């Protein structure tokens, strides 16, 4: 992680696993970049590909369920 932190050639890190909200927040604080885990990436793909209204609503619900515990206040 230290070598990644010292590199200046990135602005996003994609993690090929599911991260807890705390893990994601700590990594973002340490690396000072946006962290995307597998679930967030899949939800982004589904968001772009949802065509029907029902599909869009299902993706939106899944996004809310994913983001709710990640809200930092």
Backbone torsions as a table, in degrees:
resi	resn	phi	psi	omega
1	UNK	NA	-33.9	179.8
2	UNK	-64.2	-41.2	178.3
3	UNK	-66.6	-35.4	176.5
4	UNK	-66.1	-40.9	-179.8
5	UNK	-64.0	-37.3	-177.4
6	UNK	-78.0	-14.5	177.3
7	UNK	-78.0	143.3	180.0
8	UNK	-111.6	15.8	-174.0
9	UNK	-99.1	25.5	-179.0
10	UNK	-149.3	157.4	174.4
11	UNK	-133.9	-1.8	177.1
12	UNK	-145.4	142.9	174.4
13	UNK	-122.4	128.5	177.7
14	UNK	-105.6	124.4	-179.3
15	UNK	-101.5	127.4	-178.3
16	UNK	-85.9	54.8	177.7
17	UNK	-168.3	168.4	176.6
18	UNK	-87.8	130.5	178.9
19	UNK	-106.2	146.0	171.9
20	UNK	-73.8	160.6	177.4
21	UNK	-56.8	-38.4	179.6
22	UNK	-66.6	-43.7	178.0
23	UNK	-60.3	-44.4	-179.3
24	UNK	-63.1	-46.2	-179.0
25	UNK	-62.6	-43.2	-179.9
26	UNK	-65.2	-41.1	177.5
27	UNK	-64.4	-41.7	178.7
28	UNK	-64.2	-40.3	177.9
29	UNK	-65.2	-41.4	-177.3
30	UNK	-70.6	-46.9	-175.3
31	UNK	-88.7	-16.9	-179.2
32	UNK	59.8	37.6	175.2
33	UNK	-140.9	166.8	176.8
34	UNK	-73.1	134.2	177.4
35	UNK	-109.4	128.8	177.4
36	UNK	-119.9	123.4	176.8
37	UNK	-94.7	177.9	-175.2
38	UNK	-58.0	-43.2	-177.5
39	UNK	-63.5	-45.0	179.7
40	UNK	-62.2	-40.5	179.3
41	UNK	-63.9	-44.2	179.2
42	UNK	-64.1	-42.3	178.3
43	UNK	-63.3	-38.2	176.7
44	UNK	-62.5	-41.9	178.7
45	UNK	-64.6	-45.7	178.8
46	UNK	-61.6	-37.7	179.1
47	UNK	-60.3	-42.6	-178.4
48	UNK	-72.4	-25.5	-174.4
49	UNK	-102.7	-9.3	-179.4
50	UNK	-67.4	123.1	-176.3
51	UNK	-105.8	-42.7	-177.2
52	UNK	-82.5	158.9	178.3
53	UNK	-62.0	-40.9	179.0
54	UNK	-62.1	-44.3	178.6
55	UNK	-62.1	-42.1	178.6
56	UNK	-62.9	-41.0	179.1
57	UNK	-66.8	-39.0	178.4
58	UNK	-64.0	-41.5	178.5
59	UNK	-66.6	-41.7	179.4
60	UNK	-62.0	-41.8	177.1
61	UNK	-62.4	-44.6	179.0
62	UNK	-62.4	-38.9	178.0
63	UNK	-64.0	-42.7	179.0
64	UNK	-63.3	-42.2	179.0
65	UNK	-64.7	-34.5	179.1
66	UNK	-73.4	-42.9	-174.0
67	UNK	-79.8	-27.2	-175.7
68	UNK	-51.8	-51.2	-179.6
69	UNK	-72.5	-9.2	-178.8
70	UNK	-94.4	-1.6	178.4
71	UNK	-70.4	123.2	178.8
72	UNK	-106.1	129.1	-176.6
73	UNK	-122.8	NA	NA
